[in-house]
């Protein structure tokens, strides 16, 4: 994930400035602890937010939409707290892969369903989001060998951060599969993984990195937004359950992971295909909204999320 730039698509942002600061802050935390990290963090963030109006406006726009549903100040101070939550999560990722994060403080909701799937050796598609810290699940899968994850990513937009994590721990790159577009060869690989009882993790809140992304529209925080159809098409191709995966950070010692069933079995009918896709996207958007309202500062999409792509290439609407 990265802060936004003037371009419309999330994948066009430059991460150099932000990551340079995070490297420094990471070493401050390692040497002196989290409170000195925070003392240095806010002046750095204030400079960053004041000199990056696009990212600042994106955060403010999102917070304003959240404030329609829950009491929330949307001023500059809350924008700073939003970016601070992002920085804390980035730090947590680095500490996780360095073995300095206490995973005993993670509470897992929906664990019995996952345990049953693992025992039955049934694979599934897990539709994640940019809420909280997905690396919590990846680290847990390293500790629990029966939980096997393959995370589909477009790593080019976060190449430097991935390289930083790789230096901290090469294992951070083991279960990542770069997929710019879904090809028949990729589908075969994923089908084999699901048949072997693995879980495929794919983001449901980022449109594809493509000139004409295939999306559906769903209401999100009171306004239509574009959501990718890829997770649902993948679930139909693989003929496996669809689950939603959300993470929330409560404080430096406590985080939550939520597994929620979206569809036990899903197929794309010849008639009503668009409506079926739209309904699944709407259900996902509704749950994402609920988690965003529960933890407003934990959703990290710092770009114009409600900008609608070219609708002549949209597969369905809702």
N, C-alpha and C positions, 0 to 999 in steps of 0.2 A: 504494500500500500504506500501511497505517497501523496503529498500535497499537490494541489492542482495548479495549472497554469492557465493562460488565456485560451488555450485550445478547448474544443468542446469535449474531447474524449479523455477519460481518466488516464489512458496509457501514454499521453504526450508530455507528462511532467518531468522535470529535472529534479533529481533527488540529491544532487551533490552537496548543496549548502546544508540541507537538513542533516544528512548523514555525517558530515564533518563535525557538526556540533554534537551529534549523538555519540560519536566515538570518544570525544573529550568527556562528555558527561558520564559515559559508561565507566571510564577509568577513575573518575572522581568518586563514583559510587563504590567501585571495587576497593579503592584505597581508604576512603573516609566514611562510607555509609550512605544511606538513602537521603537523610536530611541535608547534609552538605550538597548532595546532588540536586535537591529541590531548591536550595538557596541560590545555586548558580543557574538552575533551569529557567526561572521566571524572567530574569533580565534577558537571557538569550531568546526566549520565546517572544518577549515584548518586541525586541528588535525584529525578529523574524515576521511576526504578524503585521507590524507597521510597514514593513518593506515588501510584503506580499499581499497586495490588495485582493487578488483573485481568491486566494485561499481564505482570507479573512471574510470576504463577502459570502463565500460558500458556507463557511461555518455559521455565520450570522443568519443566513437564509434558512438553513436547517434548524437552528435553534428557534427561530421565529415560528416555524411550522410546528415544532414540538410544543411551544408555549401555547398553542391553540388548544391543547388537550390537558396539559399539566402545568402547574405554576412553575415558571422558570424565567429568571432574569436573562435577557438577551443582549446585554451590553458587552463592552469590550472585555470586562473582567471575566465573564462567562466564556467568551471566545477564547481567552487565554487559558482558562481551565480546560476547555475542550482540547486544545492543542497539548496542554500538559498531560491530559489523560492519554493522548496518543504517544507522547514521549515516554510516559511511565510504562505503557504497553511494549514499546520498542525495547526499553531497558529490560523488562521482564523476559522478552524473547532471548536477549543476549545472556541474561543470568540463567535462564532455563537450560540453554545449550552448554553453558559453562558448568552446570551442576550446582549452581548456587541458589536455586529457587526451591523452596520447600513445597513439594507437591502434596504434602499431607493436608494442606489447607484448601484443596480443591473438592468441591461438592458436586457430585454427578447426579443429575436428574434424568430419569429414563434408563438407568443402568440395567434393570431387569430385562427390558426388551433387547438391549444390545447383547447381554449375556446369553439370552436364549438363541439369538441369531448365531452367535459364535459357537455355542454348543451344537447347534444343528448344522454348522458349517454352511450357512446361507449368507451370501454376499448381499450388499445393498448399496444404493447411491445415497450419500449424505450431502444434502444441500446446505452449504455453510453461508456465512455472510462476513462482512467486515466489521462485525460487532465483537469487541473484546479481543481475545488472543487465541487464535486457532492452534498455535504451537503447543498449547497445553495438551491437546489431544495427541499431537504428534509425539511429544515427549512421553506421554503415558503409554502410547503404543510401543515405544522403545522398551519400556519397563515391563509391559504385559505382552509377551510374544504372540499370544493367541489373537490379540487385536491388531489386525494388519490393515494399514491404510495406504492408499495411493492418492496423493493430492494433485489434482490437475491445476496447473498454474500457467500464467503467461509471465515467465520470470524476467523477460527483457526489461520490463519497466522498473524492476527492483533489483537489477543485476548487482549493483554495488552492495546493497544490504545483504543479499544472499551470499556474496563473496565474504562479507564481514562475518556472517554466521558460520560459513564454512571454515574460516580461520579459527573461530572459537571451538567448533566441533564439526568435523567432516560428516558426522552422522546426520547433521541437519539437512543434508541434501539427498539422503538415501531414498526417501519415499515421495519425492517430487517428480512429476511427469509433465514436461512442458508440452502444451497443446495449444498452438495458435489457431488451428482449425481441426475439426473432427474428420479424419480420413477413415476409409475402410480398414486400413491396417491398424490404426489406433483402436477402432471399435473391436477388432478381433482380440487385441491385447487386453482390453478392458473386460471383454466377455470371459476370457480365460481367468482373469483375476477374480471376477465375481463368482464364477463356477467353482473356484477354489476356496470360496468363503471370505474373500477380501472385501473391504469397503472402499468405494470410490468417492472421493470428496471433491465437490465442485461448487464454486461460488454461484449464488443465486441473485446477487445484488450488483453485478457488474455486467454491462453489455459486452458482447464479443469484440475483440480487436479485429475489426474487419471494415471494409469500406461501406458495406450495406448490412449492418447487423440484423439478425433475425430476432425480433423481440415481440413481446406482447405488452399491452398497457394494463396496469392495475393501479387502483387507488392506493396511495401511500402518504400518510400524514396529511390527508385532505386534498391531495392533488394528484392527477395521473402521472405516473412515472413509467419508464421503459424497463422491463425485466427480460432477461434472456430466456429463450425457450430451450436452450441446450440441456439443462438438467433433466427436464421432463422427457424430451426426446430420447436422451440417453437411458433413462429409466425404462422407457417403452422398448427400446432396442434390446436392452439387457434382460428385460422381463424379471425385474427384481423389485423389492420394496423400495419406496422413497421415504427417507427420513430427513428431517431438518435438524441442523446442528447450530446451536447458538452458544456463545460464551459471554460471560459478564464478569468484570473485575470489581469486586466489592471494596478491597483495600489491598495493601501490599502483601498481606498474608492470606487473603481469602479470595477465591474465584469460583465461578460456577460454570458447569458445562451442562447444556440441555439437549437431550435427544428427544425429538417429537415426531411421531408418525405423520406423514403427509398422505401416503397411499400405499396400501399393502400390495396392490398389484395394479399396473397401469398399462393400457394399450391405446394406440391412436386409431380411432375409428375413421373409416373413409369419409363418412358423413359426420359433421360436427367436430372435425379435428380442431379447428380454430377455437371453438367454444371450450373443448376439453383442456386445451393448453391454457386458455385464459383463466379458467376456473382454478387450475392448479397454481398458476402464478398469483392469482388473487388471494388464495389461501396462504401461500408463502408470504406475500406482502403483508397480510393481516398479522401474522405471527411476528414478522420482523418489526412491524410497527409496535406491537405490544412490548417487545423486548427493548426497543428504542425508548419507549415511554417509561419503562422500568429503570433503564440506565441511560439517560439521554446523552451523556458525555462519552459513551463507549462506542459510538458508531463513527467509523473513520472513513468517510468518503468526501474528501475535501475538493469537490468540484461541483459544477452545476448539475446536480443529480436529476433535476426535473426538466432539463432540456430534452425535448423529444427528437429522436433521430428522424430521418426521412421516412415518413409513414407509408410511402408506396411499397416499401420493402418489409413492412410489418406483417407478421403472420396472423395476428389476431388482436382483437381489442376487447376490453372489458370496462 
